Structure formats: structure tokens, C-alpha cells
Amino acid sequence: MIVLWILLGLIVLIFLLLCIPVRFDLNYNGEATVFVRYLFLKYRVLPAPEKKPESKKEKKPSEKKSEEKVKEKKPNPLLRQVKKYKEAEGLSGLLTLAKDLLKATGTRFGKLLKHIKLKDFDLYVLVGGKDAAEIAILYGEVCAGVYPAVSVLLGLTNCKSPHGRVSVDLDYSVKEPKVLCTASGAVRPLFVVHHGVQFILCTILPFYNKFQNAGKPAVKSAAPAANKKERTT
């Protein structure tokens, strides 16, 4: 009975920890900087922390040659399976599978975005260049792409004005375009785990099985044949 209460307490504790939001801060000014905070912990995701250089021992020429031979002999299993699937289903079948996978991934990611609380978002794009005609065309393309995309993003994450801001400017004196972006928000790990498990079970596994079983004959159940024999007798 005590073990049961301990397990129940651990489950409740894990559930409470998953309900505590994970906060993130993003800053882009030519280089992306991302910090993630959970409770009293803070971790820098981008740029990745520098690893300490490990002392490398010099290898003998025979060991280097053997390692190179092993690397050359081992083909990439993913590329081999892609080639196998292409031979079985054709190029159109491979492209259809990739399109369906991307569509399912986008749908699941869109559902996860609804649980992200974007508290502040500021995007500034400055269009510039050398040729005035090209700059004007680029400015129109950027406006046509940025404003709708940011509008969808802010709508999914429930980030409303004045917390969500976006502006695109044109400056002929600037030689290269610039992008500045800052964002901060939070998401509960419970939703990430929930959609992650659903994505693996409902999307990755079916596509993986379809990918692995390319060219294999479908296994038919023997139950209908047995029922026919019983009816005839």
C-alpha cells in the first residue's frame, strides 16, 4: 500500500511539473539568441554553449585506415531505404509520401502553436540593395509574405496588439536588407508531451511502417477463406 501511495505521489508530482510553463526569450540581430527558463533554471539554446576541447590521442596509421574502411563500407540506411521505396512506388509515390508527411507535421505543429502563449513579438524588416528597381520588387514580395505569415502566427499564439508588432521599411541607401526580431513567450510541457506522443503514434509510426513495407506483398487474413469453407460444408 505504501508503494502505491509513493507511485501516486510521483505521478502527481510529474503532472504538476509538466503544468509549470517553460518560458523562452528570442532575439535576432544578424545572429539568433534563444534562452529557455524553467523554474529557477536558465539555459542558452542558441548560440550553443562551447564545448571544452577534449584531449585527442594520436592514432596509429593502421587504426586510421581501418576506421576509414569501416566508414566506406557502411552505406547510409536511410538513403538505401529511400531508393528501395522509389523503386517500389516510383518517384510520384515517394513525393506523395513526403508531401503527406509534411502536411501532417504542419497540422500537428499548428495545434501545438495554439498552446504557446506569445507575450511579446516585434519584427522589423528593412529592405535595401543596390538596384532601385529590384529593391521595389523585393519590398512588395517581402510585404506580401511577411504580413500574412505574422498575422497567422499571432492569431495561433493569441498574441494581440500592442504585444504583436511587425513593420517593413524601404531604404534605398541601405546596401543589404536587415531583419530584427524579439519575442518572448511560454508553453506548458504537458502540451508538448501530449502532441509529441500523438505525433509519434499517429503520424511517424504509420509513415514509418508504410516506408519500411514498400514493395512487400500485403498479408491477407485467412479468416474469410475459412468462413467460405464452413458455408459450403
Helices and strands as residue ranges (DSSP letters): H 2-19, E 22-29, E 32-38, E 41-46, H 61-73, H 77-113, E 117-127, H 132-156, E 164-170, E 178-187, H 189-199, I 200-204, H 205-212, H 223-232
